[in-house]
């Protein structure tokens, strides 16, 4: 684990790192962007089947501001296809509070009058 990854583990919930690896970070005068990519670990029901990675879909959510900057977290969600079956599959990982584009802890903070 790199020093940068160790520092990110201090800021983000541990569950994020169960499913995602941080791959990129940038800041400008107004915002911080951090990109996480889903690990290539297919769902359990696919373990003994021939599968192919079918790419990613990006989901961007707002998180707690960092150092006074808007914070955007992009999660690159991975999709797979089971050979011989139509459609694609993905893991059921809840990233944002239902009905919002906010991370769960940030939504709770705002609801409490943060």
Secondary structure, 3 states (H helix, E strand, C coil): CCHHHHHHHHHCCHHHHHHEEEEEEEECCCEEEEEEEECCCCCHHHCCCCEEEEEEEEEEEEEEEECCEEEEEEEEEEEEEECCCCCCECCCCCCCCCCCCECHHHHHHHHCCC
